[in-house]
Amino acid sequence: MISPLTVSELTNQITGILNQQIGIVSILGEISGYKTSSSGHRYFTLKDDQAQIDCVLWASRELSFLPCDGMKVVVRGKLAVYAPRGKYQLDCTNLIPSGIGELYLSYERLKHELYEKGYFTRRKPLPQFPLYVGIVTSPTGAALHDMLTTLKRRTPHIQVYFCPASVQGDKAPMEVARGVTLLNQTLKHLSNAVIIVGRGGGSIEDLWAFNTMIVAESIYRSELTVISAVGHETDHTIADLVADHRVATPTAAAELVSKFDRDFLLTYLQSLENQMTQTISQIIEANQYRIHQLINSYGYQKLQDRIHNYTQHLDEIESDLSKHIARIIETRLTQLSSLTAHLQSLHPLSPLKRGFALLKQLDQFISEQQVLDPHQPINIIRSSEIIHATIKSIKPRIESNGEL
Amino acid sequence: MESFEHQFQRLERIVEILDQGKEPIGTLLELYQEGMTIAQNCRIYLEKAEQKVTEIRQNQDSVEIVPF
């Protein structure tokens, strides 16, 4: 036989099953027996014509209206077990009046569906300095005017691309979604562009376009960063949840985009310029100091001394060299003049100066071998005159010691 | 002008390189020149800028882009 469970064990099992199988739910029903305890917790029963369930709303949970018996509401909460009394009850997180209950339920369903699909994970960063802003909103509302005014005042350098769209009514979801898509097509090649999609505040019905699948998809598929700026006080719209950034008003969106306004950027530019100038001056000064140090360093001074020594040595060599060359030239000149004199003495006519004479016959020099005959006319050439003569007689010369 | 954002990033990078001072001094001087030119361009761009709003409308199949 299986041993019996204790009551606590059974209750624990029931708690586990309720948490796992049911968990968080949204329920439509009518309030009955509403009371606020001294601790601030609110207790009531939610019922329809066939069933009822106990509910608790802890003091820490905020309410935007005062519930009363008979009021139809949509309650969101977690099913829990109250073990001391063996009761199950709904631990509520919030209550919404039922006039909008149906809308709220569909909102909850879409939110759940998109959460499951991972649509709430986009967190593209804002460009550091946005230069292009695409705006999807109504052409007639205050939202556009507020955003343009803020942008013009703070960042006139930002170019605005405006896509008009109805922001409430039947056509609104399609027009808002198309606006986001069109702006993507127009601006996606610009890295520093951002899209603002939004409108001013209104009732939950007025904001409904921003709780639709088609708008959620257009934002989810956006290649550009999207800021959702739907005026509201309590719950976020689906557009807020899908967008990369969300703000409470269109003006806040414009302020976010123009976070670094023109004055800030100009001041920052000036500080960058100052910093660069200061840095480069320091670098130049440091280098000048280094040069100064090098010039005065022992090594450099020693090098200069060595250079001086070398130059002096060179001067000496140069001087020696020129003396040497001069001597050589002098010797050569002496040699040249003696050679010239020698050469002159070898000229064929130079013996005439010493008294010798040459003999010519009929303008031809008379050679050693030529035989002469008496009575022939000859010319005797001396250094300064020519003598016309006739041979008287001829006799052989007998050589004796040195005499002619 | 190359995108303002890119110019600004380039300027910040130049300031960083100058601060590190690891490059040869010739390069640093060139970077300084470049940085001052960029800063001047950015300043002129910011000072002269006037808000420009363009409207984008879709008509049947075509997209119309007109001044607002």
Interface residues (C-beta under 8 A of the other chain):
Chain A: P127 Q128 F129 L131 G134 L148 L151 K152 P156 H157 I158 Q159 V160 Y161 F162 C163 P164 R178 L182 L183 Q185 T186 L190 S191 N192 R262 L265 L266 L269 L272 E273 Q275 M276 T277 T279 I280 I283 I284 N287
Chain B: S3 F4 E5 F8 Q9 L11 E12 I14 V15 L18 D19 G21 I25 L28 L29 Y32 G35 M36 A39 C42 R43 Y45 L46 E47 A49 E50 Q51 K52 V53 T54 E55 I56 R57 Q58 V63 I65 F68
